[in-house]
Amino acid sequence: MDTVKKPMNVLYYHRRNDTNEIFYVGIGKLDRAFSKHNRSKCWKRIVDKVGFTTEIIHSDLSWEEACNLEKKYIKKFGRRDLELGPLVNHTDGGDGVENMIITEEHRKKTSDTIKCKIQKGEWTPGMLGKKMPIESVLLRAKHLSETYHPSEEHKKILSEKLSGDGNGMYGKKPWNYGIPTSDEQRKKLVDNHKGMTGLKHSDDTKFKMSESNKTRKLNLNDVIYIRENYIKADKEFGALPLSEKFGVQPQTIRGIVNKRSWKHL
């Protein structure tokens, strides 16, 4: 049986058309070597001015091999932003952003620009203003419930990491704190939640939710026992003695019996 060969990676140079100087080293599939999409501003400025020529240096590489060679050639020719050579690469190469220069000034400028555009309504991040189809929401929730089962140890580790100083927002106020929500933003929030009203959990979901809620004093077996044995005003099985037996209030017992709570049972 014939098998389809998986496309391998290449390592390529981009040369300036005016001086033939190498100004970029890259890796990826073959079509990536000739593409102008998703390039840096420095790369685009050179190409818009003088054009470029692609030169394939190595082919049929695994991703690990390509990453190692890219690091080697970037180090050989040198990066412009580090004043070591002509390359407009912003990292040392490989699979990641090693040695990428992002100054605090650049971080602040980017953050201020985004905040300003959001406040003016010129830009919305991510899914803001959009609504995911309810079918997608349900499928995602189902997949998550079936595949994600963190251990108690993992839950504890996450809790410790995200509490106190481990929480990135600890002791801070959100950037939009004190900024009033406009009528337009309120309308968007309302529109985003349309279609969700009236949806009900399945009995299976309700059961899982009730069993996973560790703060409850009553579990499924307790509720069944109360409903099967409750006798109004009885000295042993009335609301008061049952509430004392399970450590809850008498109105909780009445709510269970009258199905105001635990309605799914």
MOZIQUI-V88559 format. One record per backbone hydrogen bond with DSSP energy under -1.0 kcal/mol. CO is the residue of the C=O (numbers start at 1). NH is the residue of the N-H. E is the energy in kcal/mol with one decimal. If there is no record, write none. Layout:
BEGIN
CO_NH_E, CO_NH_E
END
This chain:
BEGIN
9_61_-2.6, 10_28_-1.5, 11_57_-2.6, 11_58_-1.6, 12_26_-2.3, 13_55_-2.3, 14_23_-2.8, 14_24_-1.1, 15_53_-2.0, 16_20_-1.7, 21_16_-2.6, 23_88_-2.9, 24_14_-2.2, 26_12_-2.6, 28_10_-3.1, 40_44_-2.3, 41_45_-2.3, 42_46_-1.7, 43_47_-2.3, 44_48_-2.9, 45_49_-1.2, 46_50_-3.0, 47_51_-1.3, 51_17_-1.3, 53_15_-2.7, 55_13_-2.7, 58_11_-2.4, 61_9_-2.5, 62_66_-2.5, 63_67_-2.5, 64_68_-2.1, 65_69_-2.3, 66_70_-2.5, 67_71_-2.1, 68_72_-1.8, 69_73_-2.5, 70_74_-2.5, 71_75_-2.1, 72_76_-1.7, 73_77_-2.5, 74_78_-2.6, 78_87_-2.1, 79_84_-3.0, 80_83_-1.8, 87_80_-3.7, 94_96_-1.5, 97_100_-1.7, 98_92_-2.3, 103_107_-2.3, 104_108_-2.6, 105_109_-2.3, 106_110_-2.4, 107_111_-2.5, 108_112_-2.8, 109_113_-2.1, 110_114_-2.1, 111_115_-2.4, 112_116_-2.3, 113_117_-2.2, 114_118_-2.3, 115_119_-2.4, 116_120_-1.8, 117_122_-2.2, 117_123_-1.2, 125_128_-2.2, 127_130_-2.6, 133_137_-1.9, 134_138_-2.4, 135_139_-2.3, 136_140_-2.5, 137_141_-2.3, 138_142_-2.4, 139_143_-2.5, 140_144_-2.4, 141_145_-2.3, 142_146_-1.6, 143_147_-1.7, 144_148_-2.5, 151_155_-2.4, 152_156_-2.1, 153_157_-2.1, 154_158_-2.4, 155_159_-2.4, 156_160_-2.3, 157_161_-2.3, 158_162_-2.0, 163_166_-1.8, 164_167_-1.8, 167_170_-2.1, 169_172_-2.1, 174_177_-2.2, 176_179_-1.9, 182_186_-2.3, 183_187_-2.2, 184_188_-1.9, 185_189_-2.2, 186_190_-2.2, 187_191_-2.7, 188_192_-2.2, 191_194_-1.1, 193_196_-1.7, 196_199_-1.5, 202_206_-2.6, 203_207_-2.2, 204_208_-2.1, 205_209_-2.6, 206_210_-2.4, 207_211_-2.3, 208_212_-2.0, 212_214_-1.3, 213_216_-1.3, 219_223_-2.1, 220_224_-2.2, 221_225_-2.2, 222_226_-2.5, 223_227_-2.4, 224_228_-2.0, 225_229_-1.8, 226_230_-1.9, 231_234_-2.0, 234_238_-1.2, 237_231_-2.4, 238_242_-1.9, 239_243_-2.0, 240_244_-1.9, 241_245_-1.9, 242_246_-2.1, 243_247_-1.0, 243_248_-2.1, 249_253_-1.2, 250_254_-2.2, 251_255_-2.3, 252_256_-1.8, 253_257_-2.4, 254_258_-2.7, 255_260_-2.5, 255_261_-1.7, 262_265_-1.5
END
